[in-house]
Amino acid sequence: MANAYEAKDSAGRRVFLKAYISPTPAVEWYRAYISYVKKLNQRIARSTAAVYCEQAIDTFEAKVGHSKHATFFQVYEFVDGGHDLESILKRANADPGSLSWSQRLSMAKVMLSSLKQLHDSRTVHCDLKPPNIIMQSVDAAIGYRPKLIDLDSSILADVEAPWHGKGQGYVGSPNYYSPEHIKGGNSKPLLASDVYTSALILYELLGQGNPYRSDDQEEYFKKALAGDPAKICLKGRLRGNSDMTALADLIKRALAPEPSARPAMRELHQCLLHVNADGGPPPPTPPPPACSAGRLELRGDKNKADFGVTTIVGRRLLDGISSEGIFASEPQFELISRPPEWFLKPLPSAKNSTAINDKTVMKEQKLLAGDKICLIGKTGRRAMELVVDFN
């Protein structure tokens, strides 16, 4: 919808500039769109959510090059400092020690706090996903302050978007579409749609990962509309077992296909506020206990990762270990701990084959020190090499 640039304002300060490709002045709802965007920016700026949102500084129109029509521009603050949640999670997948359980809980709490404030202003983000949440370190007890970005595709919950029903869909992202996004037509994103996508992010931040993630968009749609995710398996313990059960049940309810069945963002936020890490080890089941003979280590050309429990491995993790990990499916294979041995199990959903010592793995296979794991594409091309070791 737009080309984005780093720019400078008249005072020499860095700003974020968006030049919109769509809509153009030729579109019947173009003027209404500009008015709608200005109203959206004003509502956020006057709300308690303003401190958590990328600040809209200005809007204007200008002719660019030889174009007959003016281009619509928006100027935003340049959000500097901190890292987006996708980068944080990617690093944690490659190096589990880089993100503690208490840090994960803190990030989940502040993320939901910012979204609660946004919802209190009757604003729907619409395009929630880890890259659109910046975590900035602050000298406060909780340690982080989130910044929500890419709000130019957001909508007002109580004011119909001027493009609704006129052939223009709502912005969203693969693997984070709510059922409302998927259905399209007269269906539109709601406050409950943000609840849905925030639950998917909580699965990634606190649990085993997005339960619906797929490289095949149609497969994702099918799973999301069916609405039967596995209950979240928390990566650490909470102080009370009842807290763990209540949180897991609420997050699962947030993924209900029917918007009215989901909790409000404030309910999800309140539940997170009342839980605390107990500092103990992760829950014993699932996954199985760590291998008594040592941890499994995979070494690539970029980094290494070790595993103490059964883990499903995919592109997000492998990309942090190998320069060719990006070619893997999400997920690709499962590493299974059966003390004192480790096994690799190929996953039928993977688009590439997994090979050990250049032989395609068709069923579960025991791993030995020095084994080399790689990917083999449908054309026979070999990619990525990971060396197996134990420590």
Order of alpha helices (4+ residues) and beta strands (2+ residues): beta-beta-alpha-beta-beta-beta-alpha-alpha-beta-beta-beta-beta-alpha-alpha-alpha-alpha-alpha-beta-beta-beta-alpha-beta-beta-beta-beta-beta-beta-beta
